[in-house]
Amino acid sequence: MEAKEIRKKDIHEYLSLQGINPFKETSIRYIYYSPFRNEDVPSFSVRKVKNQWKDFGTGESGDIIDLVMELSNVPFREALRILSDGDSIDIPYFEKPTRPPKQGIEILSVNTISDKNIIEYLSSREIPMDLARIYCSQIEWRFPSGKRPGMIYTGVGFGNDSGGWELRNSFFKVSNSPKNVTTIPGEKNKNMIFEGFIDFLSALVWFKKEKFTPSVIVLNSLGYITTLIPFLKEVETNYLFIDNGKAANEKIVALREAEVPMEDCRYFLDGYEDFNDMLVASKK
């Protein structure tokens, strides 16, 4: 069997045949404890769409052949033989998952921000247009399964790493599928973490920046922060600018228990709910 065909074998199914099952499954990946070593926090993942694995503990990644070479400590040709012989022939071929039809929100257009209502909305949040246009777009959308499927709505959109959008205007705070975090590359050994994009933009205004030096992670949903623990542990420091409140406090506890290197920067908020509340109050 040629290497090209073998690479089409499903990594998740192969690991299952080896008795290696995922610790957790998300919409885009399987998360495992590393099969290469003992660890307390899972740091090994398999991407569903790409059928690729990555060990965040070492930075190594690859396809199913690379995986067998690592697991069995064998050269390339021996890995091919292992994956071609015996029970390995029964490993299913990888089938790229198909996305279900969009439900709830249909994106109609993506443009540079120019709509008066969007500009007024962002102005009410003390976000200047020159900054908003760097990171955001003007989005038109509709709710095809709603009561008014033909009604078109316009708002500011902030894209995530999977191609979905966080959508805001004076009346809506919604998001379409796929939902995910947004990462903005910067200094590799430091992260600045925000709960939402309005707070991220507010911090840029507060610190008089157009771009932060560290990498930025905008969660777009607080719940994502615990799923990122394996990745957050790989950097020198994580600066947390998430909202004040009980839910955020619980996440902080979880990060500390996982020994995530971090600095809780919510002291900047000085009793306000979030960064934007503080920014708006400072302008009055």
WOVEN-V185795 format. One record per residue. N is the residue number from 1. PHI is phi in radians with two decimals (NA if undefined). NEAR is the number of other ideal C-beta (glycine too) atoms within 10 Angstrom. D_CENTER is the distance of its C-alpha to the mean C-alpha in Angstrom with 1 decimal. Layout:
n->N phi->PHI near->NEAR d_center->D_CENTER
n->N phi->PHI near->NEAR d_center->D_CENTER
This chain:
n->1 phi->NA near->13 d_center->36.6
n->2 phi->-1.29 near->8 d_center->34.9
n->3 phi->-1.02 near->14 d_center->31.8
n->4 phi->-1.05 near->7 d_center->30.2
n->5 phi->-1.27 near->11 d_center->30.8
n->6 phi->-1.11 near->20 d_center->29.7
n->7 phi->-1.11 near->18 d_center->26.3
n->8 phi->-1.45 near->14 d_center->25.8
n->9 phi->-1.15 near->24 d_center->26.2
n->10 phi->-1.38 near->17 d_center->23.3
n->11 phi->-1.11 near->24 d_center->21.8
n->12 phi->-1.04 near->21 d_center->20.8
n->13 phi->-1.18 near->15 d_center->24.3
n->14 phi->-1.09 near->21 d_center->25.9
n->15 phi->-1.08 near->22 d_center->24.3
n->16 phi->-1.07 near->15 d_center->25.5
n->17 phi->-1.13 near->13 d_center->29.0
n->18 phi->-1.55 near->12 d_center->28.9
n->19 phi->1.37 near->7 d_center->28.2
n->20 phi->-1.85 near->15 d_center->24.7
n->21 phi->-1.95 near->12 d_center->22.5
n->22 phi->-1.19 near->18 d_center->18.9
n->23 phi->-1.26 near->13 d_center->18.2
n->24 phi->-2.72 near->12 d_center->15.4
n->25 phi->-2.14 near->13 d_center->14.1
n->26 phi->-2.01 near->13 d_center->10.9
n->27 phi->-1.18 near->12 d_center->10.8
n->28 phi->-2.09 near->15 d_center->9.6
n->29 phi->-2.73 near->20 d_center->11.1
n->30 phi->-1.74 near->21 d_center->14.0
n->31 phi->-2.00 near->18 d_center->13.9
n->32 phi->-2.17 near->21 d_center->17.4
n->33 phi->-1.23 near->18 d_center->19.6
n->34 phi->-1.02 near->18 d_center->20.6
n->35 phi->-1.32 near->15 d_center->23.7
n->36 phi->-1.66 near->15 d_center->25.0
n->37 phi->-2.88 near->11 d_center->25.6
n->38 phi->-1.48 near->6 d_center->25.8
n->39 phi->-2.68 near->13 d_center->23.0
n->40 phi->-1.59 near->8 d_center->22.2
n->41 phi->-2.11 near->16 d_center->18.3
n->42 phi->-1.10 near->18 d_center->16.8
n->43 phi->-2.31 near->22 d_center->15.3
n->44 phi->-2.05 near->26 d_center->15.8
n->45 phi->-2.37 near->24 d_center->13.6
n->46 phi->-2.17 near->22 d_center->14.7
n->47 phi->-1.31 near->15 d_center->12.7
n->48 phi->-1.20 near->18 d_center->14.3
n->49 phi->-1.27 near->12 d_center->14.7
n->50 phi->-1.66 near->15 d_center->15.9
n->51 phi->0.94 near->19 d_center->17.8
n->52 phi->-2.22 near->18 d_center->17.0
n->53 phi->-1.93 near->25 d_center->16.7
n->54 phi->-2.55 near->18 d_center->15.5
n->55 phi->-1.79 near->20 d_center->17.0
n->56 phi->-1.29 near->19 d_center->15.0
n->57 phi->-1.32 near->17 d_center->18.3
n->58 phi->-2.04 near->14 d_center->20.2
n->59 phi->1.50 near->8 d_center->17.8
n->60 phi->-1.34 near->14 d_center->19.7
n->61 phi->-2.71 near->15 d_center->18.4
n->62 phi->2.85 near->16 d_center->20.3
n->63 phi->-1.76 near->18 d_center->21.8
n->64 phi->-1.18 near->26 d_center->24.0
n->65 phi->-1.20 near->17 d_center->27.0
n->66 phi->-1.03 near->17 d_center->25.3
n->67 phi->-1.09 near->26 d_center->24.3
n->68 phi->-1.16 near->25 d_center->27.9
n->69 phi->-1.05 near->18 d_center->29.3
n->70 phi->-1.28 near->17 d_center->27.3
n->71 phi->-1.13 near->16 d_center->28.0
n->72 phi->-1.73 near->11 d_center->31.7
n->73 phi->0.93 near->8 d_center->32.3
n->74 phi->-2.23 near->14 d_center->34.0
n->75 phi->-1.31 near->9 d_center->34.3
n->76 phi->-0.97 near->12 d_center->32.9
n->77 phi->-1.13 near->10 d_center->36.0
n->78 phi->-1.22 near->13 d_center->36.2
n->79 phi->-1.10 near->21 d_center->32.6
n->80 phi->-1.07 near->18 d_center->33.6
n->81 phi->-1.12 near->14 d_center->36.7
n->82 phi->-1.04 near->17 d_center->34.8
n->83 phi->-1.42 near->22 d_center->32.4
n->84 phi->-1.81 near->15 d_center->35.5
n->85 phi->-1.82 near->10 d_center->37.9
n->86 phi->0.97 near->9 d_center->38.6
n->87 phi->-1.13 near->7 d_center->36.1
n->88 phi->-1.09 near->17 d_center->33.3
n->89 phi->-1.07 near->10 d_center->34.7
n->90 phi->-1.46 near->9 d_center->33.4
n->91 phi->-1.13 near->19 d_center->29.7
n->92 phi->-1.09 near->13 d_center->28.3
n->93 phi->-1.32 near->12 d_center->27.0
n->94 phi->-1.24 near->20 d_center->23.3
n->95 phi->-2.06 near->9 d_center->22.8
n->96 phi->-1.07 near->9 d_center->19.8
n->97 phi->-1.12 near->10 d_center->18.4
n->98 phi->-1.66 near->6 d_center->19.4
n->99 phi->-1.36 near->12 d_center->17.4
n->100 phi->-1.18 near->7 d_center->19.6
n->101 phi->-0.98 near->7 d_center->21.2
n->102 phi->-1.06 near->13 d_center->19.5
n->103 phi->-2.10 near->11 d_center->20.6
n->104 phi->1.64 near->13 d_center->20.9
n->105 phi->-2.37 near->22 d_center->19.9
n->106 phi->-2.04 near->16 d_center->21.0
n->107 phi->-1.39 near->16 d_center->20.1
n->108 phi->-1.77 near->12 d_center->23.4
n->109 phi->-2.74 near->11 d_center->23.1
n->110 phi->-2.29 near->13 d_center->21.0
n->111 phi->-2.44 near->12 d_center->23.2
n->112 phi->-1.18 near->8 d_center->23.8
n->113 phi->-1.12 near->17 d_center->24.4
n->114 phi->-2.55 near->10 d_center->28.1
n->115 phi->-1.12 near->16 d_center->28.6
n->116 phi->-1.05 near->7 d_center->30.8
n->117 phi->-1.16 near->13 d_center->29.2
n->118 phi->-1.15 near->23 d_center->25.7
n->119 phi->-1.07 near->16 d_center->27.4
n->120 phi->-1.15 near->11 d_center->29.3
n->121 phi->-1.09 near->18 d_center->26.2
n->122 phi->-1.15 near->22 d_center->24.4
n->123 phi->-1.09 near->12 d_center->27.7
n->124 phi->-1.16 near->10 d_center->28.1
n->125 phi->-1.68 near->18 d_center->24.9
n->126 phi->1.12 near->18 d_center->26.4
n->127 phi->-1.81 near->24 d_center->23.8
n->128 phi->-1.24 near->12 d_center->25.9
n->129 phi->-1.12 near->14 d_center->25.6
n->130 phi->-1.09 near->8 d_center->25.5
n->131 phi->-1.37 near->16 d_center->22.3
n->132 phi->-1.04 near->24 d_center->20.7
n->133 phi->-1.22 near->15 d_center->21.5
n->134 phi->-1.21 near->11 d_center->19.7
n->135 phi->-1.94 near->20 d_center->16.2
n->136 phi->-2.22 near->25 d_center->17.0
n->137 phi->-2.36 near->18 d_center->19.0
n->138 phi->-1.61 near->19 d_center->21.6
n->139 phi->-2.04 near->27 d_center->20.7
n->140 phi->-1.87 near->16 d_center->23.3
n->141 phi->-2.56 near->23 d_center->22.5
n->142 phi->-2.49 near->16 d_center->24.5
n->143 phi->-1.88 near->18 d_center->24.4
n->144 phi->-1.09 near->13 d_center->26.3
n->145 phi->-1.78 near->11 d_center->26.9
n->146 phi->-1.49 near->11 d_center->27.8
n->147 phi->-1.25 near->6 d_center->31.3
n->148 phi->-2.20 near->9 d_center->31.4
n->149 phi->-1.10 near->10 d_center->29.6
n->150 phi->-1.56 near->8 d_center->31.3
n->151 phi->-1.29 near->10 d_center->30.2
n->152 phi->-1.85 near->12 d_center->28.0
n->153 phi->-1.98 near->17 d_center->25.8
n->154 phi->-2.20 near->18 d_center->24.7
n->155 phi->-2.81 near->25 d_center->22.1
n->156 phi->-1.54 near->28 d_center->19.7
n->157 phi->-2.12 near->25 d_center->16.3
n->158 phi->-2.17 near->23 d_center->13.1
n->159 phi->-1.36 near->18 d_center->10.9
n->160 phi->-1.88 near->22 d_center->7.1
n->161 phi->-1.24 near->15 d_center->5.8
n->162 phi->-1.86 near->15 d_center->7.6
n->163 phi->1.65 near->12 d_center->10.6
n->164 phi->-1.50 near->20 d_center->10.7
n->165 phi->-2.31 near->25 d_center->12.2
n->166 phi->-1.59 near->24 d_center->12.8
n->167 phi->-2.09 near->20 d_center->16.6
n->168 phi->-2.43 near->23 d_center->19.2
n->169 phi->-2.67 near->19 d_center->22.9
n->170 phi->-1.17 near->11 d_center->25.8
n->171 phi->-2.04 near->10 d_center->25.7
n->172 phi->-2.17 near->14 d_center->22.2
n->173 phi->-2.37 near->12 d_center->18.9
n->174 phi->-2.35 near->16 d_center->17.0
n->175 phi->-2.58 near->20 d_center->14.0
n->176 phi->-1.81 near->20 d_center->14.3
n->177 phi->-1.59 near->16 d_center->12.8
n->178 phi->-1.45 near->15 d_center->10.4
n->179 phi->-1.50 near->16 d_center->8.2
n->180 phi->-2.94 near->20 d_center->4.4
n->181 phi->-1.36 near->17 d_center->3.1
n->182 phi->-2.08 near->21 d_center->5.5
n->183 phi->-1.95 near->15 d_center->6.8
n->184 phi->-2.10 near->15 d_center->10.6
n->185 phi->-1.05 near->8 d_center->12.6
n->186 phi->-2.82 near->14 d_center->15.5
n->187 phi->-1.01 near->13 d_center->17.5
n->188 phi->-1.26 near->11 d_center->16.0
n->189 phi->-1.70 near->11 d_center->17.3
n->190 phi->-2.48 near->18 d_center->16.3
n->191 phi->-2.17 near->25 d_center->13.3
n->192 phi->-1.91 near->23 d_center->13.8
n->193 phi->-2.05 near->24 d_center->11.5
n->194 phi->-2.12 near->24 d_center->12.2
n->195 phi->-1.35 near->24 d_center->11.8
n->196 phi->-2.44 near->23 d_center->12.3
n->197 phi->-1.32 near->23 d_center->13.1
n->198 phi->-1.12 near->25 d_center->16.9
n->199 phi->-1.19 near->25 d_center->16.9
n->200 phi->-1.06 near->24 d_center->15.2
n->201 phi->-1.12 near->27 d_center->17.9
n->202 phi->-1.10 near->25 d_center->20.5
n->203 phi->-1.14 near->21 d_center->19.9
n->204 phi->-1.06 near->21 d_center->20.5
n->205 phi->-1.11 near->18 d_center->23.6
n->206 phi->-1.05 near->17 d_center->24.7
n->207 phi->-1.59 near->9 d_center->24.5
n->208 phi->1.00 near->6 d_center->25.9
n->209 phi->-2.19 near->11 d_center->23.3
n->210 phi->-1.78 near->9 d_center->21.7
n->211 phi->-2.70 near->10 d_center->19.1
n->212 phi->-1.49 near->18 d_center->18.3
n->213 phi->-1.20 near->10 d_center->19.3
n->214 phi->-1.17 near->20 d_center->16.6
n->215 phi->-1.13 near->18 d_center->13.0
n->216 phi->-2.06 near->23 d_center->11.1
n->217 phi->-2.10 near->22 d_center->7.8
n->218 phi->-1.75 near->25 d_center->8.1
n->219 phi->-1.20 near->23 d_center->6.9
n->220 phi->1.12 near->23 d_center->8.5
n->221 phi->-2.90 near->15 d_center->9.7
n->222 phi->-1.02 near->16 d_center->11.2
n->223 phi->-1.05 near->11 d_center->10.9
n->224 phi->-1.20 near->19 d_center->7.4
n->225 phi->-1.13 near->23 d_center->9.1
n->226 phi->-1.29 near->15 d_center->11.4
n->227 phi->-1.22 near->14 d_center->9.2
n->228 phi->-1.56 near->18 d_center->8.1
n->229 phi->-0.86 near->18 d_center->11.8
n->230 phi->-1.00 near->22 d_center->12.8
n->231 phi->-1.44 near->17 d_center->10.8
n->232 phi->-1.19 near->22 d_center->12.0
n->233 phi->-1.30 near->18 d_center->15.4
n->234 phi->-1.54 near->16 d_center->15.7
n->235 phi->-1.95 near->17 d_center->16.2
n->236 phi->-1.21 near->11 d_center->19.3
n->237 phi->-2.63 near->15 d_center->18.2
n->238 phi->-2.04 near->24 d_center->15.4
n->239 phi->-1.64 near->17 d_center->16.8
n->240 phi->-1.67 near->22 d_center->15.8
n->241 phi->-2.05 near->22 d_center->16.6
n->242 phi->-1.28 near->24 d_center->15.4
n->243 phi->-1.16 near->19 d_center->18.1
n->244 phi->-1.34 near->15 d_center->21.3
n->245 phi->2.31 near->13 d_center->22.3
n->246 phi->-1.07 near->7 d_center->22.6
n->247 phi->-1.05 near->13 d_center->19.1
n->248 phi->-1.16 near->18 d_center->17.8
n->249 phi->-1.04 near->13 d_center->20.7
n->250 phi->-1.12 near->12 d_center->20.0
n->251 phi->-1.19 near->19 d_center->16.5
n->252 phi->-1.06 near->17 d_center->18.3
n->253 phi->-1.06 near->10 d_center->20.8
n->254 phi->-1.09 near->13 d_center->18.4
n->255 phi->-1.18 near->22 d_center->16.9
n->256 phi->-1.16 near->11 d_center->20.5
n->257 phi->-1.12 near->9 d_center->21.6
n->258 phi->-1.48 near->15 d_center->19.1
n->259 phi->1.06 near->11 d_center->20.5
n->260 phi->-1.32 near->23 d_center->17.4
n->261 phi->-1.20 near->15 d_center->19.0
n->262 phi->-2.70 near->19 d_center->18.4
n->263 phi->-2.25 near->13 d_center->20.4
n->264 phi->-1.36 near->16 d_center->20.4
n->265 phi->-1.65 near->16 d_center->21.0
n->266 phi->-1.24 near->20 d_center->21.7
n->267 phi->-1.11 near->8 d_center->25.3
n->268 phi->-1.09 near->14 d_center->24.7
n->269 phi->-1.33 near->17 d_center->24.5
n->270 phi->0.88 near->10 d_center->28.1
n->271 phi->1.55 near->10 d_center->28.2
n->272 phi->-1.47 near->17 d_center->26.2
n->273 phi->-1.17 near->12 d_center->23.4
n->274 phi->-2.68 near->21 d_center->20.8
n->275 phi->-1.11 near->27 d_center->20.8
n->276 phi->-1.20 near->22 d_center->21.9
n->277 phi->-0.99 near->17 d_center->24.7
n->278 phi->-1.15 near->18 d_center->26.0
n->279 phi->-1.11 near->20 d_center->25.9
n->280 phi->-1.07 near->15 d_center->27.7
n->281 phi->-1.11 near->12 d_center->30.2
n->282 phi->-1.25 near->13 d_center->31.0
n->283 phi->-1.58 near->7 d_center->32.0
n->284 phi->-1.45 near->5 d_center->34.6
